[in-house]
């Protein structure tokens, strides 16, 4: 008789529960069985399995063959691994440790592949929606905060740039004013230097011109004095002539006066003579 480890349908309509049994391979699925070895609840999430491990290992050791579904269940729970290690002569502790690690690995995989009920799916969808909304709100708040921080940073940078530009403009204006003042001072200094240089250059020329003018004046004066001297000499001569003429005139005048006196005297003598004649006539 070939013994098989297989599933046997239990439960109600649309709510199946499967029993794991050791049965004659020639019997029907839900017919008579040899031994009940556990239960399998596929509708639970995750699916729950109850196994009588010692009896399952016994049937496997005596040659019972599991069906595909039962083999998958036994493999996930580490019973096939335990049978393999036991056949290789591993100790009980090594077998238990390997089975625990194997079950933990498959439990994690099963947890990731959980099939949810409609109610659980709705609840999960609501939770996901809440998380999504909360995440979007957090992202929006973060974007707003970043935008506000960026705006403030840009405003501060703009104000700082304006202040720096204003400061630079003032410094540039001040520098230009200082440069203009310096240029004006340098121009004034250069003008003064040029004036002094021109004055220094013109001084010898002026001195030369003055000396030349002095020489010309002296020459002209000499030239003027020469005719003047001649004129003076002529005038002296003329004065002398005049003086001579005056002297001669005076002499003439004296002579005239003496002549007049003589004439007067003559007249007087004549008068006296006339008077004498008249007296004589009177006497006669």
HELIX and SHEET records of a PDB file:
HELIX    1   1 UNK A   53  UNK A   61  1                                   9    
HELIX    2   2 UNK A   68  UNK A   76  1                                   9    
HELIX    3   3 UNK A   79  UNK A   87  1                                   9    
HELIX    4   4 UNK A   92  UNK A  112  1                                  21    
HELIX    5   5 UNK A  118  UNK A  283  1                                 166    
SHEET    1   A 5 UNK A  48  UNK A  51  0                                        
SHEET    2   A 5 UNK A  35  UNK A  41 -1                                        
SHEET    3   A 5 UNK A  15  UNK A  24 -1                                        
SHEET    4   A 5 UNK A   3  UNK A  12 -1                                        
SHEET    5   A 5 UNK A  65  UNK A  66  1                                        
END                                                                             
